[in-house]
C-alpha cells in the first residue's frame, strides 16, 4: 500500500483529503510571541483578524525534519511506501526537510517530489497521485507522471499590496513591481517552469484586472481537451466574487474543452505572505480530477 503525504500549503477540499486518507505535515506561523501549526491550531480567518489589530506581520517557517520523521514512521505501521509531495523548493525549505527525513527513516521507502507549485496547484498533483494509487499504479509510475504533469500547471493571482510578499522574501522576480505599483493592481504568476513568483502585468482598476486574469487563464487553458481550474482566495472580497462571476460566464461561452472547478480558501502560511485580499485562479491542463 502507498500513502500520500503533503504539507499544509496544499489546498484541497476536505472531502478529498478524507476520501484518499491524505496526510499533511504543517508549516509553522510565528506571530508576536506565539507559534502556530498551519491548518491545525490556526486558520486564515483568525490570522487575518490578528493581523488587522497589529502593526506586526506574521513570519513562517518550514516543518522540522523531526515532524516529517514522526509522520513517516507513523505511516510505516500501515503502509509499504510513501509518496511525499510538497510546495515548490523555490518558495520554501519544506521539501529539503522532507528529503532529510526520508533519508533517516528505515522502516519505509519514501519518494519525495517537488510540485514546483503550491496551493491548489500542489493540490491537483496530490489528487492526481491519489487517483493513480487507487487505480493500482506504482510509485515509479506516479513519480514519472507527476514530473510531466506538473509542467501543465499555472497560477495567476493578484494582491492588494506587495508588502507581505516582500517582507516574507517570497516575491521573486516580482520585485520589479515594487515602487511602481501606485494606483495599479499587480498580476503575478507562479509557473512551474521556474517554481517561483514572477511579475505578469500591472493593471489599473479591479474590473480590468479581473478581465486580464481571465484572459490569461483562458489562454493558458487553450489547446486542451480537459482543464481543471481552482479558485483560490484569502477573504471573500467583492473583487473576488466579481472575478468568479465573470470567469464562470466566460467558461460557459466556450466549447473547446471539458472542465471542472474547485474552490479553496488558502491556509495561514500562504496568507501570511499574500495578505487577506489575495485571489486568483489555478489552471491544470490535464484529465479531469475529483469526479
N, C-alpha and C positions, 0 to 999 in steps of 0.2 A: 504493500500500500504506500501511496505517495501523499505526503502532507504539503500544504502550501502555507508559507509564512510571508507576510509582507510587513509594512510599517504603517504608522498612523497617518502618514500623508496620503495614503491610498484612500480615495473617495469612491466607495461603492455603497449602494443601498444596503441596509442591514439585512434584508431578506436574502441577498446573495451571499453575504458573509456567513449567515447561518446555514443556508442550504448546502454550501460546499465546505462547511467547517473550516473556513479560512481564519488562520490565526494572525495576529499582528503584534509587533513589538513597538511600544510607544516612544516617540521622540519626547523631548522634555522642554517645558516652557518655564522660564525664570521671570518672575515679576516681583519687583522690590525684594523683599526678604524671603519670598516663598518659591517653592519649586512644585511643578505640577506635571503629571503624566498626561500627554495629549490624548483626548478622547476617552480617558479613564476617569480622572478626577477634575477635568476642566473641559467645558465645551465653548464654542466660539461666542455664543450669546453672552455667557458670563464674562469671557475675556473682554469683549467689546465694552461691556458695562464698566469693567475695571479700568479700561484704557480711557474712557470718557472722563473719568473722575481723577485722572492723574496726568502729570506732565511727563512722566517716565514712559518709555516704551519697553515692552517685554523683549527678552532675548531668548534664544533657543539653543539647544544642544542635541547632538546625536545620542542614541541609546548607547549605553556602555556595552563592552564586549560581554560582560557578565550577564546582562539581560538576555542577550541572544543565546548564550550557552544554556541558561536556565530554560529558555523556551525550547531549544533543540533537544535538550535532554529529557524534558517532559514528553515531547512527541515521540522520542525513541522507544518509549514503552508500548506504543500503539502502532507505529508506522515503520516501514523499512527504509524509506528515502524521504528527503525533504527538498522542495524547490523553494528558494528564498528570493523574492523579487522585490526590488526596492527603488526608492527615489533616485533620480539621476546623481551620479557621483560628482557631477559638476556643481550640484546645488547643496550637497550635504555629505558628511563623512559617515553616514549611516551604513552605506554599502561596505566600507572598509571595516567597520565594527562587525558586520555580519561575516565577512570573509575571515577575519581573525578568529571569530568564534567557531566557524566551520572547521578551521584547521585544528582546533583544540578539542572538538567533540569526537570521541572514538566509537560511540555506540551506534552511530547512524551516519550515512553519507549525505552531505548537504551540497546542493548545487546553488550557488549564489549568482543572481542575474541582475544586471544594471538595466533598469527600464528606460533610462535616458529621458525620463519624463517624471511626472508627479500627478497628484490629484486624480481625476478620472482617467487621465492618460495611463498612469500606473494601474488604475482600477480596471481598465479594459484588458490590459495584459494579464492581470491576475485572474480575471474572469475567463479569458481565453484558456489559460493554463488549467483552470478548474474544470472547464468543459472537456478539455483534452484528456485529463486524468479520468474523468467519468467515462469517456469513450475508450479507455484502455491503452492510451498512448504511453510510451516510456519517457523517462526523464530526458534521455538524449534527444528524442523526437521533439519534446516540448521545448527544450533549450534551443534547438535549431530553428524551430518555428518562431519562437519569440524574437530571436536575433534578426529575423526577416520582417516580422510583423511590426516591431517597434518603429521601424523606419516609415510606417504608414500613419504615424501619429503626429498631430499638430495641435497646439493650443494657442488661441488668440484671446487676450483679455485686456481689460482697462482698469485703471485705479484712479482715484480722485487726486492722489498726490504720490510722488515717488519717495517721500521721506522714509517710509517704512522699509522699502526695498533697499534704499541707500544705506541706512543705518544698520540693516541686517546683513549687509555685504552680499546680497543676492541679486544685485542689479545688472551684473554682467555688462554686455556692450550697450545696454540701455542707459548707461552713464552719460552717453552722448546727449540724452534728452534733458539732463539737469541744467538748470539755468536758462532754458529756452522754452519752458513749458507754460509760461504765464498765459492764462486765458485759453489754453489748449488742453485737450484730453489725450494722453498717450495711449496708443495701441501697442501692446507688447506681444511678442511671440515666444513660445517655448517649442522649439523644433528639435526632434531627436537627432537631427544632423549634427548638432553641437551639444545638445543636452543642457543648454543654459538660456537665460532670458536675453532676448535681443530686441532692439527697437524696430518697429514696423512703420508706424505712421503717427503723426500728431494732428488732431482734427479739432476744429473749433465747434463747440456745441454738442450736446449729447445725442440728439437725433441723428446728426450726421455721423457721429462716432458709431452709433449702433448700426447705421446703414453700411458703414465701411467694414465693420467686423463681419456683418452678414455677407457682404460681397467677398471678403477674404475667405470666409468659411465655405461658401458655395464653390468658390474657385478651387479650394483645397479638396473638396469632395468630387470635383469633376472627373470625368473619365472612369468612374467607379460604378460597379453594378450594385454594391451594397455598402452602406455607410452607417456607422454608429456615431451618434452625437451625444454630448453630455453638457447640460448647462451647469456651470459652477459659479458659486457666489458666496459672499460673506453675509451681508444683511440683504433682506428682500426689499431693495430700494425701488423707487418709482422708475428710475432709469433701467434697472434690470428687468422689471416687469414689462416695460415698453419694448426692450430688446427681445424678450421671449415672444411677445405678441407679433412683432414684425418678422422674426425669424420663422415662426410657425406658419405665417401667411405665405412667406416665400417658398417654404418647403412644399406646401400644398400645391403650388403652381407648377412644380417640376415633375416630370415623369421619367426622368433619366435613370434613377436608382431607387431601390427599396431602402428604407432607413428605419431606425428606431432612435428614441431619445431618452436618456436618463437625466436625472437632476440630482445634484448633490451640493449641500452646504459644506464648505471646506472646514477642515479642522483647525485647532488653535495654533499649531505650529505655522501652517501656511498663512493663517490670518495675522499672525504676528508680523509677517514680512510684507503683507499686502495692505493691511488696514481693512476696515469694515466694508467699504464701498466697492470692493473688487467684484467684478463679474466677467464672465466670458464663456467661450464655447470650446469644447474638446472635439476634435474630428479624428475618427479612426476609420480608415478606408479598408474594411475587411468584412468577413462574414458576420451576419447579424448575431449578436450575443444576447444571452439572457432571455431567450424566447421559450 
